[in-house]
Amino acid sequence: MHIVGARPNFMKVAPVMRVMAQYPERLTQVLVHSGQHYDFAVSRVFFQNLDLPESDFYLQAGSGFTAIS
């Protein structure tokens, strides 16, 4: 299982997933996108540029920040 959500995660997981994809009979990959970026278009760029597959799960977690007034 690969969990991504912020820029460094996308860049780190891409080469790992490419190597693991060479062994589909032995390895099953699941890609979980935490949804840390509020704008899906921001993370979409990483998926396209790094040739990542669509995520299996999209959690829409956001940053987890709650403003206190």
PDB file of N, H, CA, C and O in Angstrom:
ATOM      1  N   MET A   1       0.851  -1.162   0.000  1.00  0.00           N
ATOM      2  CA  MET A   1       0.000   0.000   0.000  1.00  0.00           C
ATOM      3  C   MET A   1       0.899   1.227   0.000  1.00  0.00           C
ATOM      4  O   MET A   1       1.840   1.329   0.787  1.00  0.00           O
ATOM      5  N   HIS A   2       0.592   2.150  -0.892  1.00  0.00           N
ATOM      6  H   HIS A   2      -0.172   2.067  -1.532  1.00  0.00           H
ATOM      7  CA  HIS A   2       1.309   3.418  -0.988  1.00  0.00           C
ATOM      8  C   HIS A   2       0.337   4.519  -0.588  1.00  0.00           C
ATOM      9  O   HIS A   2      -0.785   4.579  -1.091  1.00  0.00           O
ATOM     10  N   ILE A   3       0.771   5.391   0.321  1.00  0.00           N
ATOM     11  H   ILE A   3       1.683   5.343   0.729  1.00  0.00           H
ATOM     12  CA  ILE A   3      -0.071   6.503   0.739  1.00  0.00           C
ATOM     13  C   ILE A   3       0.643   7.793   0.369  1.00  0.00           C
ATOM     14  O   ILE A   3       1.771   8.037   0.797  1.00  0.00           O
ATOM     15  N   VAL A   4      -0.029   8.621  -0.435  1.00  0.00           N
ATOM     16  H   VAL A   4      -0.946   8.423  -0.783  1.00  0.00           H
ATOM     17  CA  VAL A   4       0.544   9.892  -0.881  1.00  0.00           C
ATOM     18  C   VAL A   4      -0.409  11.025  -0.544  1.00  0.00           C
ATOM     19  O   VAL A   4      -1.604  10.810  -0.341  1.00  0.00           O
ATOM     20  N   GLY A   5       0.137  12.239  -0.486  1.00  0.00           N
ATOM     21  H   GLY A   5       1.107  12.414  -0.651  1.00  0.00           H
ATOM     22  CA  GLY A   5      -0.723  13.371  -0.198  1.00  0.00           C
ATOM     23  C   GLY A   5      -0.033  14.700  -0.354  1.00  0.00           C
ATOM     24  O   GLY A   5      -0.686  15.707  -0.627  1.00  0.00           O
ATOM     25  N   ALA A   6       1.268  14.727  -0.186  1.00  0.00           N
ATOM     26  H   ALA A   6       1.798  13.909   0.036  1.00  0.00           H
ATOM     27  CA  ALA A   6       2.041  15.959  -0.326  1.00  0.00           C
ATOM     28  C   ALA A   6       3.109  15.743  -1.397  1.00  0.00           C
ATOM     29  O   ALA A   6       3.436  14.610  -1.749  1.00  0.00           O
ATOM     30  N   ARG A   7       3.638  16.837  -1.900  1.00  0.00           N
ATOM     31  H   ARG A   7       3.373  17.757  -1.614  1.00  0.00           H
ATOM     32  CA  ARG A   7       4.562  16.790  -3.029  1.00  0.00           C
ATOM     33  C   ARG A   7       5.686  15.757  -2.897  1.00  0.00           C
ATOM     34  O   ARG A   7       5.894  14.980  -3.828  1.00  0.00           O
ATOM     35  N   PRO A   8       6.412  15.718  -1.789  1.00  0.00           N
ATOM     36  CA  PRO A   8       7.507  14.731  -1.718  1.00  0.00           C
ATOM     37  C   PRO A   8       7.026  13.284  -1.843  1.00  0.00           C
ATOM     38  O   PRO A   8       7.732  12.434  -2.386  1.00  0.00           O
ATOM     39  N   ASN A   9       5.815  13.011  -1.335  1.00  0.00           N
ATOM     40  H   ASN A   9       5.241  13.702  -0.894  1.00  0.00           H
ATOM     41  CA  ASN A   9       5.292  11.647  -1.392  1.00  0.00           C
ATOM     42  C   ASN A   9       5.110  11.172  -2.826  1.00  0.00           C
ATOM     43  O   ASN A   9       5.442  10.034  -3.158  1.00  0.00           O
ATOM     44  N   PHE A  10       4.575  12.058  -3.685  1.00  0.00           N
ATOM     45  H   PHE A  10       4.305  12.983  -3.415  1.00  0.00           H
ATOM     46  CA  PHE A  10       4.343  11.692  -5.086  1.00  0.00           C
ATOM     47  C   PHE A  10       5.663  11.364  -5.777  1.00  0.00           C
ATOM     48  O   PHE A  10       5.768  10.374  -6.501  1.00  0.00           O
ATOM     49  N   MET A  11       6.659  12.200  -5.548  1.00  0.00           N
ATOM     50  H   MET A  11       6.574  13.005  -4.960  1.00  0.00           H
ATOM     51  CA  MET A  11       7.956  12.007  -6.209  1.00  0.00           C
ATOM     52  C   MET A  11       8.673  10.759  -5.714  1.00  0.00           C
ATOM     53  O   MET A  11       9.396  10.115  -6.474  1.00  0.00           O
ATOM     54  N   LYS A  12       8.480  10.419  -4.464  1.00  0.00           N
ATOM     55  H   LYS A  12       7.892  10.942  -3.847  1.00  0.00           H
ATOM     56  CA  LYS A  12       9.134   9.229  -3.909  1.00  0.00           C
ATOM     57  C   LYS A  12       8.450   7.938  -4.343  1.00  0.00           C
ATOM     58  O   LYS A  12       9.121   6.934  -4.580  1.00  0.00           O
ATOM     59  N   VAL A  13       7.132   7.951  -4.449  1.00  0.00           N
ATOM     60  H   VAL A  13       6.586   8.767  -4.257  1.00  0.00           H
ATOM     61  CA  VAL A  13       6.408   6.719  -4.745  1.00  0.00           C
ATOM     62  C   VAL A  13       6.468   6.346  -6.231  1.00  0.00           C
ATOM     63  O   VAL A  13       6.390   5.164  -6.566  1.00  0.00           O
ATOM     64  N   ALA A  14       6.604   7.317  -7.112  1.00  0.00           N
ATOM     65  H   ALA A  14       6.668   8.277  -6.840  1.00  0.00           H
ATOM     66  CA  ALA A  14       6.570   7.045  -8.559  1.00  0.00           C
ATOM     67  C   ALA A  14       7.597   5.995  -8.995  1.00  0.00           C
ATOM     68  O   ALA A  14       7.212   5.029  -9.655  1.00  0.00           O
ATOM     69  N   PRO A  15       8.885   6.137  -8.659  1.00  0.00           N
ATOM     70  CA  PRO A  15       9.838   5.111  -9.104  1.00  0.00           C
ATOM     71  C   PRO A  15       9.618   3.758  -8.429  1.00  0.00           C
ATOM     72  O   PRO A  15       9.876   2.716  -9.032  1.00  0.00           O
ATOM     73  N   VAL A  16       9.148   3.768  -7.195  1.00  0.00           N
ATOM     74  H   VAL A  16       8.938   4.615  -6.705  1.00  0.00           H
ATOM     75  CA  VAL A  16       8.877   2.514  -6.482  1.00  0.00           C
ATOM     76  C   VAL A  16       7.747   1.765  -7.182  1.00  0.00           C
ATOM     77  O   VAL A  16       7.830   0.555  -7.394  1.00  0.00           O
ATOM     78  N   MET A  17       6.689   2.496  -7.540  1.00  0.00           N
ATOM     79  H   MET A  17       6.622   3.479  -7.368  1.00  0.00           H
ATOM     80  CA  MET A  17       5.558   1.862  -8.213  1.00  0.00           C
ATOM     81  C   MET A  17       5.942   1.330  -9.589  1.00  0.00           C
ATOM     82  O   MET A  17       5.457   0.279 -10.008  1.00  0.00           O
ATOM     83  N   ARG A  18       6.813   2.054 -10.292  1.00  0.00           N
ATOM     84  H   ARG A  18       7.207   2.907  -9.951  1.00  0.00           H
ATOM     85  CA  ARG A  18       7.250   1.585 -11.616  1.00  0.00           C
ATOM     86  C   ARG A  18       8.007   0.253 -11.502  1.00  0.00           C
ATOM     87  O   ARG A  18       7.786  -0.660 -12.298  1.00  0.00           O
ATOM     88  N   VAL A  19       8.881   0.150 -10.529  1.00  0.00           N
ATOM     89  H   VAL A  19       9.061   0.891  -9.882  1.00  0.00           H
ATOM     90  CA  VAL A  19       9.642  -1.097 -10.354  1.00  0.00           C
ATOM     91  C   VAL A  19       8.705  -2.225  -9.920  1.00  0.00           C
ATOM     92  O   VAL A  19       8.782  -3.335 -10.447  1.00  0.00           O
ATOM     93  N   MET A  20       7.831  -1.944  -8.972  1.00  0.00           N
ATOM     94  H   MET A  20       7.768  -1.043  -8.545  1.00  0.00           H
ATOM     95  CA  MET A  20       6.921  -2.978  -8.495  1.00  0.00           C
ATOM     96  C   MET A  20       5.973  -3.442  -9.595  1.00  0.00           C
ATOM     97  O   MET A  20       5.553  -4.600  -9.600  1.00  0.00           O
ATOM     98  N   ALA A  21       5.630  -2.556 -10.526  1.00  0.00           N
ATOM     99  H   ALA A  21       5.971  -1.616 -10.522  1.00  0.00           H
ATOM    100  CA  ALA A  21       4.724  -2.907 -11.627  1.00  0.00           C
ATOM    101  C   ALA A  21       5.330  -3.953 -12.560  1.00  0.00           C
ATOM    102  O   ALA A  21       4.611  -4.575 -13.342  1.00  0.00           O
ATOM    103  N   GLN A  22       6.610  -4.145 -12.486  1.00  0.00           N
ATOM    104  H   GLN A  22       7.194  -3.639 -11.851  1.00  0.00           H
ATOM    105  CA  GLN A  22       7.279  -5.151 -13.314  1.00  0.00           C
ATOM    106  C   GLN A  22       7.008  -6.571 -12.813  1.00  0.00           C
ATOM    107  O   GLN A  22       7.343  -7.544 -13.489  1.00  0.00           O
ATOM    108  N   TYR A  23       6.408  -6.689 -11.637  1.00  0.00           N
ATOM    109  H   TYR A  23       6.136  -5.898 -11.088  1.00  0.00           H
ATOM    110  CA  TYR A  23       6.154  -7.991 -11.026  1.00  0.00           C
ATOM    111  C   TYR A  23       4.686  -8.136 -10.616  1.00  0.00           C
ATOM    112  O   TYR A  23       4.399  -8.409  -9.450  1.00  0.00           O
ATOM    113  N   PRO A  24       3.757  -7.959 -11.554  1.00  0.00           N
ATOM    114  CA  PRO A  24       2.335  -7.988 -11.190  1.00  0.00           C
ATOM    115  C   PRO A  24       1.859  -9.346 -10.667  1.00  0.00           C
ATOM    116  O   PRO A  24       0.878  -9.418  -9.927  1.00  0.00           O
ATOM    117  N   GLU A  25       2.542 -10.405 -11.045  1.00  0.00           N
ATOM    118  H   GLU A  25       3.339 -10.347 -11.646  1.00  0.00           H
ATOM    119  CA  GLU A  25       2.141 -11.730 -10.567  1.00  0.00           C
ATOM    120  C   GLU A  25       2.560 -11.958  -9.117  1.00  0.00           C
ATOM    121  O   GLU A  25       2.048 -12.865  -8.461  1.00  0.00           O
ATOM    122  N   ARG A  26       3.484 -11.143  -8.615  1.00  0.00           N
ATOM    123  H   ARG A  26       3.900 -10.406  -9.148  1.00  0.00           H
ATOM    124  CA  ARG A  26       3.981 -11.317  -7.253  1.00  0.00           C
ATOM    125  C   ARG A  26       3.588 -10.191  -6.305  1.00  0.00           C
ATOM    126  O   ARG A  26       3.522 -10.386  -5.091  1.00  0.00           O
ATOM    127  N   LEU A  27       3.324  -8.999  -6.870  1.00  0.00           N
ATOM    128  H   LEU A  27       3.377  -8.841  -7.856  1.00  0.00           H
ATOM    129  CA  LEU A  27       3.061  -7.826  -6.038  1.00  0.00           C
ATOM    130  C   LEU A  27       1.745  -7.152  -6.432  1.00  0.00           C
ATOM    131  O   LEU A  27       1.462  -6.955  -7.613  1.00  0.00           O
ATOM    132  N   THR A  28       0.968  -6.811  -5.445  1.00  0.00           N
ATOM    133  H   THR A  28       1.198  -6.971  -4.485  1.00  0.00           H
ATOM    134  CA  THR A  28      -0.259  -6.059  -5.666  1.00  0.00           C
ATOM    135  C   THR A  28      -0.063  -4.681  -5.048  1.00  0.00           C
ATOM    136  O   THR A  28       0.357  -4.557  -3.898  1.00  0.00           O
ATOM    137  N   GLN A  29      -0.371  -3.652  -5.821  1.00  0.00           N
ATOM    138  H   GLN A  29      -0.712  -3.752  -6.756  1.00  0.00           H
ATOM    139  CA  GLN A  29      -0.193  -2.291  -5.327  1.00  0.00           C
ATOM    140  C   GLN A  29      -1.552  -1.619  -5.117  1.00  0.00           C
ATOM    141  O   GLN A  29      -2.478  -1.781  -5.912  1.00  0.00           O
ATOM    142  N   VAL A  30      -1.638  -0.879  -4.050  1.00  0.00           N
ATOM    143  H   VAL A  30      -0.886  -0.747  -3.404  1.00  0.00           H
ATOM    144  CA  VAL A  30      -2.827  -0.083  -3.757  1.00  0.00           C
ATOM    145  C   VAL A  30      -2.316   1.332  -3.501  1.00  0.00           C
ATOM    146  O   VAL A  30      -1.432   1.543  -2.671  1.00  0.00           O
ATOM    147  N   LEU A  31      -2.882   2.295  -4.223  1.00  0.00           N
ATOM    148  H   LEU A  31      -3.600   2.124  -4.897  1.00  0.00           H
ATOM    149  CA  LEU A  31      -2.472   3.690  -4.075  1.00  0.00           C
ATOM    150  C   LEU A  31      -3.578   4.468  -3.372  1.00  0.00           C
ATOM    151  O   LEU A  31      -4.709   4.538  -3.852  1.00  0.00           O
ATOM    152  N   VAL A  32      -3.232   5.050  -2.228  1.00  0.00           N
ATOM    153  H   VAL A  32      -2.313   4.994  -1.838  1.00  0.00           H
ATOM    154  CA  VAL A  32      -4.183   5.841  -1.443  1.00  0.00           C
ATOM    155  C   VAL A  32      -3.732   7.295  -1.486  1.00  0.00           C
ATOM    156  O   VAL A  32      -2.600   7.615  -1.124  1.00  0.00           O
ATOM    157  N   HIS A  33      -4.625   8.169  -1.930  1.00  0.00           N
ATOM    158  H   HIS A  33      -5.545   7.909  -2.224  1.00  0.00           H
ATOM    159  CA  HIS A  33      -4.352   9.604  -1.978  1.00  0.00           C
ATOM    160  C   HIS A  33      -5.067  10.227  -0.789  1.00  0.00           C
ATOM    161  O   HIS A  33      -6.293  10.170  -0.697  1.00  0.00           O
ATOM    162  N   SER A  34      -4.300  10.822   0.121  1.00  0.00           N
ATOM    163  H   SER A  34      -3.304  10.869   0.046  1.00  0.00           H
ATOM    164  CA  SER A  34      -4.904  11.384   1.329  1.00  0.00           C
ATOM    165  C   SER A  34      -5.747  12.622   1.045  1.00  0.00           C
ATOM    166  O   SER A  34      -6.635  12.960   1.827  1.00  0.00           O
ATOM    167  N   GLY A  35      -5.475  13.298  -0.068  1.00  0.00           N
ATOM    168  H   GLY A  35      -4.753  13.023  -0.703  1.00  0.00           H
ATOM    169  CA  GLY A  35      -6.232  14.503  -0.386  1.00  0.00           C
ATOM    170  C   GLY A  35      -5.767  15.701   0.404  1.00  0.00           C
ATOM    171  O   GLY A  35      -6.551  16.609   0.683  1.00  0.00           O
ATOM    172  N   GLN A  36      -4.492  15.713   0.769  1.00  0.00           N
ATOM    173  H   GLN A  36      -3.855  14.976   0.543  1.00  0.00           H
ATOM    174  CA  GLN A  36      -3.944  16.805   1.567  1.00  0.00           C
ATOM    175  C   GLN A  36      -4.084  18.148   0.861  1.00  0.00           C
ATOM    176  O   GLN A  36      -4.333  19.164   1.511  1.00  0.00           O
ATOM    177  N   HIS A  37      -3.927  18.166  -0.475  1.00  0.00           N
ATOM    178  H   HIS A  37      -3.725  17.341  -1.003  1.00  0.00           H
ATOM    179  CA  HIS A  37      -4.119  19.407  -1.230  1.00  0.00           C
ATOM    180  C   HIS A  37      -5.614  19.644  -1.386  1.00  0.00           C
ATOM    181  O   HIS A  37      -6.348  18.742  -1.790  1.00  0.00           O
ATOM    182  N   TYR A  38      -6.067  20.847  -1.070  1.00  0.00           N
ATOM    183  H   TYR A  38      -5.471  21.579  -0.742  1.00  0.00           H
ATOM    184  CA  TYR A  38      -7.495  21.150  -1.212  1.00  0.00           C
ATOM    185  C   TYR A  38      -7.907  21.162  -2.673  1.00  0.00           C
ATOM    186  O   TYR A  38      -9.031  20.788  -3.009  1.00  0.00           O
ATOM    187  N   ASP A  39      -7.002  21.589  -3.541  1.00  0.00           N
ATOM    188  H   ASP A  39      -6.089  21.892  -3.268  1.00  0.00           H
ATOM    189  CA  ASP A  39      -7.295  21.666  -4.961  1.00  0.00           C
ATOM    190  C   ASP A  39      -6.792  20.391  -5.630  1.00  0.00           C
ATOM    191  O   ASP A  39      -5.585  20.172  -5.729  1.00  0.00           O
ATOM    192  N   PHE A  40      -7.717  19.552  -6.086  1.00  0.00           N
ATOM    193  H   PHE A  40      -8.698  19.730  -6.006  1.00  0.00           H
ATOM    194  CA  PHE A  40      -7.332  18.286  -6.705  1.00  0.00           C
ATOM    195  C   PHE A  40      -6.455  18.517  -7.927  1.00  0.00           C
ATOM    196  O   PHE A  40      -5.640  17.660  -8.269  1.00  0.00           O
ATOM    197  N   ALA A  41      -6.609  19.674  -8.601  1.00  0.00           N
ATOM    198  H   ALA A  41      -7.271  20.371  -8.324  1.00  0.00           H
ATOM    199  CA  ALA A  41      -5.793  19.981  -9.784  1.00  0.00           C
ATOM    200  C   ALA A  41      -4.316  20.068  -9.418  1.00  0.00           C
ATOM    201  O   ALA A  41      -3.457  19.759 -10.243  1.00  0.00           O
ATOM    202  N   VAL A  42      -4.012  20.481  -8.198  1.00  0.00           N
ATOM    203  H   VAL A  42      -4.710  20.732  -7.528  1.00  0.00           H
ATOM    204  CA  VAL A  42      -2.612  20.567  -7.765  1.00  0.00           C
ATOM    205  C   VAL A  42      -1.985  19.176  -7.766  1.00  0.00           C
ATOM    206  O   VAL A  42      -0.909  18.985  -8.334  1.00  0.00           O
ATOM    207  N   SER A  43      -2.634  18.219  -7.148  1.00  0.00           N
ATOM    208  H   SER A  43      -3.508  18.374  -6.687  1.00  0.00           H
ATOM    209  CA  SER A  43      -2.083  16.867  -7.111  1.00  0.00           C
ATOM    210  C   SER A  43      -2.222  16.176  -8.463  1.00  0.00           C
ATOM    211  O   SER A  43      -1.420  15.300  -8.787  1.00  0.00           O
ATOM    212  N   ARG A  44      -3.225  16.552  -9.259  1.00  0.00           N
ATOM    213  H   ARG A  44      -3.876  17.264  -8.995  1.00  0.00           H
ATOM    214  CA  ARG A  44      -3.415  15.975 -10.596  1.00  0.00           C
ATOM    215  C   ARG A  44      -2.158  16.170 -11.444  1.00  0.00           C
ATOM    216  O   ARG A  44      -1.796  15.288 -12.223  1.00  0.00           O
ATOM    217  N   VAL A  45      -1.492  17.316 -11.301  1.00  0.00           N
ATOM    218  H   VAL A  45      -1.787  18.033 -10.669  1.00  0.00           H
ATOM    219  CA  VAL A  45      -0.264  17.597 -12.045  1.00  0.00           C
ATOM    220  C   VAL A  45       0.799  16.546 -11.717  1.00  0.00           C
ATOM    221  O   VAL A  45       1.506  16.077 -12.610  1.00  0.00           O
ATOM    222  N   PHE A  46       0.910  16.181 -10.453  1.00  0.00           N
ATOM    223  H   PHE A  46       0.336  16.562  -9.728  1.00  0.00           H
ATOM    224  CA  PHE A  46       1.892  15.173 -10.065  1.00  0.00           C
ATOM    225  C   PHE A  46       1.552  13.812 -10.669  1.00  0.00           C
ATOM    226  O   PHE A  46       2.440  13.106 -11.146  1.00  0.00           O
ATOM    227  N   PHE A  47       0.288  13.446 -10.650  1.00  0.00           N
ATOM    228  H   PHE A  47      -0.433  14.020 -10.262  1.00  0.00           H
ATOM    229  CA  PHE A  47      -0.117  12.173 -11.237  1.00  0.00           C
ATOM    230  C   PHE A  47       0.239  12.131 -12.723  1.00  0.00           C
ATOM    231  O   PHE A  47       0.744  11.122 -13.215  1.00  0.00           O
ATOM    232  N   GLN A  48      -0.022  13.220 -13.430  1.00  0.00           N
ATOM    233  H   GLN A  48      -0.433  14.040 -13.031  1.00  0.00           H
ATOM    234  CA  GLN A  48       0.248  13.266 -14.870  1.00  0.00           C
ATOM    235  C   GLN A  48       1.740  13.296 -15.165  1.00  0.00           C
ATOM    236  O   GLN A  48       2.227  12.511 -15.978  1.00  0.00           O
ATOM    237  N   ASN A  49       2.469  14.194 -14.513  1.00  0.00           N
ATOM    238  H   ASN A  49       2.074  14.832 -13.852  1.00  0.00           H
ATOM    239  CA  ASN A  49       3.890  14.357 -14.808  1.00  0.00           C
ATOM    240  C   ASN A  49       4.740  13.166 -14.379  1.00  0.00           C
ATOM    241  O   ASN A  49       5.760  12.872 -15.001  1.00  0.00           O
ATOM    242  N   LEU A  50       4.327  12.490 -13.334  1.00  0.00           N
ATOM    243  H   LEU A  50       3.498  12.729 -12.828  1.00  0.00           H
ATOM    244  CA  LEU A  50       5.090  11.343 -12.839  1.00  0.00           C
ATOM    245  C   LEU A  50       4.533  10.019 -13.350  1.00  0.00           C
ATOM    246  O   LEU A  50       5.020   8.952 -12.979  1.00  0.00           O
ATOM    247  N   ASP A  51       3.518  10.090 -14.197  1.00  0.00           N
ATOM    248  H   ASP A  51       3.123  10.957 -14.499  1.00  0.00           H
ATOM    249  CA  ASP A  51       2.910   8.903 -14.796  1.00  0.00           C
ATOM    250  C   ASP A  51       2.416   7.918 -13.731  1.00  0.00           C
ATOM    251  O   ASP A  51       2.641   6.711 -13.824  1.00  0.00           O
ATOM    252  N   LEU A  52       1.742   8.461 -12.724  1.00  0.00           N
ATOM    253  H   LEU A  52       1.559   9.441 -12.648  1.00  0.00           H
ATOM    254  CA  LEU A  52       1.171   7.627 -11.672  1.00  0.00           C
ATOM    255  C   LEU A  52      -0.228   7.182 -12.091  1.00  0.00           C
ATOM    256  O   LEU A  52      -0.932   7.919 -12.781  1.00  0.00           O
ATOM    257  N   PRO A  53      -0.632   5.985 -11.681  1.00  0.00           N
ATOM    258  CA  PRO A  53      -1.997   5.538 -11.989  1.00  0.00           C
ATOM    259  C   PRO A  53      -3.008   6.293 -11.123  1.00  0.00           C
ATOM    260  O   PRO A  53      -2.639   6.934 -10.139  1.00  0.00           O
ATOM    261  N   GLU A  54      -4.261   6.211 -11.494  1.00  0.00           N
ATOM    262  H   GLU A  54      -4.560   5.690 -12.293  1.00  0.00           H
ATOM    263  CA  GLU A  54      -5.314   6.790 -10.655  1.00  0.00           C
ATOM    264  C   GLU A  54      -5.241   6.134  -9.277  1.00  0.00           C
ATOM    265  O   GLU A  54      -4.934   4.947  -9.161  1.00  0.00           O
ATOM    266  N   SER A  55      -5.522   6.910  -8.244  1.00  0.00           N
ATOM    267  H   SER A  55      -5.771   7.874  -8.339  1.00  0.00           H
ATOM    268  CA  SER A  55      -5.479   6.324  -6.905  1.00  0.00           C
ATOM    269  C   SER A  55      -6.664   5.366  -6.726  1.00  0.00           C
ATOM    270  O   SER A  55      -7.734   5.558  -7.304  1.00  0.00           O
ATOM    271  N   ASP A  56      -6.444   4.348  -5.923  1.00  0.00           N
ATOM    272  H   ASP A  56      -5.575   4.192  -5.454  1.00  0.00           H
ATOM    273  CA  ASP A  56      -7.503   3.389  -5.617  1.00  0.00           C
ATOM    274  C   ASP A  56      -8.492   3.987  -4.613  1.00  0.00           C
ATOM    275  O   ASP A  56      -9.682   3.671  -4.620  1.00  0.00           O
ATOM    276  N   PHE A  57      -7.969   4.852  -3.756  1.00  0.00           N
ATOM    277  H   PHE A  57      -7.002   5.109  -3.750  1.00  0.00           H
ATOM    278  CA  PHE A  57      -8.796   5.512  -2.747  1.00  0.00           C
ATOM    279  C   PHE A  57      -8.392   6.976  -2.654  1.00  0.00           C
ATOM    280  O   PHE A  57      -7.207   7.302  -2.736  1.00  0.00           O
ATOM    281  N   TYR A  58      -9.368   7.856  -2.483  1.00  0.00           N
ATOM    282  H   TYR A  58     -10.330   7.591  -2.416  1.00  0.00           H
ATOM    283  CA  TYR A  58      -9.124   9.289  -2.310  1.00  0.00           C
ATOM    284  C   TYR A  58      -9.830   9.710  -1.031  1.00  0.00           C
ATOM    285  O   TYR A  58     -11.060   9.714  -0.972  1.00  0.00           O
ATOM    286  N   LEU A  59      -9.053  10.066   0.005  1.00  0.00           N
ATOM    287  H   LEU A  59      -8.054  10.062  -0.043  1.00  0.00           H
ATOM    288  CA  LEU A  59      -9.605  10.294   1.337  1.00  0.00           C
ATOM    289  C   LEU A  59     -10.129  11.703   1.589  1.00  0.00           C
ATOM    290  O   LEU A  59     -10.885  11.906   2.540  1.00  0.00           O
ATOM    291  N   GLN A  60      -9.756  12.675   0.774  1.00  0.00           N
ATOM    292  H   GLN A  60      -9.143  12.511   0.002  1.00  0.00           H
ATOM    293  CA  GLN A  60     -10.171  14.076   0.942  1.00  0.00           C
ATOM    294  C   GLN A  60      -9.909  14.580   2.359  1.00  0.00           C
ATOM    295  O   GLN A  60     -10.765  15.229   2.960  1.00  0.00           O
ATOM    296  N   ALA A  61      -8.738  14.282   2.885  1.00  0.00           N
ATOM    297  H   ALA A  61      -8.043  13.754   2.397  1.00  0.00           H
ATOM    298  CA  ALA A  61      -8.406  14.632   4.270  1.00  0.00           C
ATOM    299  C   ALA A  61      -8.114  16.105   4.473  1.00  0.00           C
ATOM    300  O   ALA A  61      -8.324  16.609   5.576  1.00  0.00           O
ATOM    301  N   GLY A  62      -7.639  16.821   3.465  1.00  0.00           N
ATOM    302  H   GLY A  62      -7.468  16.412   2.568  1.00  0.00           H
ATOM    303  CA  GLY A  62      -7.262  18.218   3.646  1.00  0.00           C
ATOM    304  C   GLY A  62      -6.043  18.315   4.529  1.00  0.00           C
ATOM    305  O   GLY A  62      -5.359  17.320   4.766  1.00  0.00           O
ATOM    306  N   SER A  63      -5.769  19.497   5.014  1.00  0.00           N
ATOM    307  H   SER A  63      -6.324  20.306   4.821  1.00  0.00           H
ATOM    308  CA  SER A  63      -4.568  19.691   5.839  1.00  0.00           C
ATOM    309  C   SER A  63      -4.804  19.341   7.295  1.00  0.00           C
ATOM    310  O   SER A  63      -3.854  19.176   8.059  1.00  0.00           O
ATOM    311  N   GLY A  64      -6.065  19.226   7.683  1.00  0.00           N
ATOM    312  H   GLY A  64      -6.837  19.360   7.062  1.00  0.00           H
ATOM    313  CA  GLY A  64      -6.372  18.916   9.082  1.00  0.00           C
ATOM    314  C   GLY A  64      -6.315  20.154   9.968  1.00  0.00           C
ATOM    315  O   GLY A  64      -6.511  20.057  11.179  1.00  0.00           O
ATOM    316  N   PHE A  65      -6.050  21.314   9.377  1.00  0.00           N
ATOM    317  H   PHE A  65      -5.891  21.393   8.393  1.00  0.00           H
ATOM    318  CA  PHE A  65      -5.939  22.553  10.129  1.00  0.00           C
ATOM    319  C   PHE A  65      -7.334  23.118  10.403  1.00  0.00           C
ATOM    320  O   PHE A  65      -8.165  23.213   9.500  1.00  0.00           O
ATOM    321  N   THR A  66      -7.574  23.485  11.642  1.00  0.00           N
ATOM    322  H   THR A  66      -6.900  23.408  12.375  1.00  0.00           H
ATOM    323  CA  THR A  66      -8.822  24.120  12.008  1.00  0.00           C
ATOM    324  C   THR A  66      -8.499  25.461  12.654  1.00  0.00           C
ATOM    325  O   THR A  66      -7.781  25.519  13.652  1.00  0.00           O
ATOM    326  N   ALA A  67      -9.028  26.530  12.086  1.00  0.00           N
ATOM    327  H   ALA A  67      -9.612  26.483  11.275  1.00  0.00           H
ATOM    328  CA  ALA A  67      -8.783  27.862  12.642  1.00  0.00           C
ATOM    329  C   ALA A  67      -9.563  28.044  13.939  1.00  0.00           C
ATOM    330  O   ALA A  67     -10.713  27.617  14.043  1.00  0.00           O
ATOM    331  N   ILE A  68      -8.943  28.673  14.915  1.00  0.00           N
ATOM    332  H   ILE A  68      -8.009  29.020  14.831  1.00  0.00           H
ATOM    333  CA  ILE A  68      -9.594  28.954  16.188  1.00  0.00           C
ATOM    334  C   ILE A  68      -9.762  30.466  16.265  1.00  0.00           C
ATOM    335  O   ILE A  68      -8.793  31.216  16.145  1.00  0.00           O
ATOM    336  N   SER A  69     -10.985  30.899  16.464  1.00  0.00           N
ATOM    337  H   SER A  69     -11.772  30.290  16.561  1.00  0.00           H
ATOM    338  CA  SER A  69     -11.219  32.355  16.543  1.00  0.00           C
ATOM    339  C   SER A  69     -11.443  32.806  17.962  1.00  0.00           C
ATOM    340  O   SER A  69     -11.654  33.994  18.206  1.00  0.00           O
TER     341      SER A  69
END
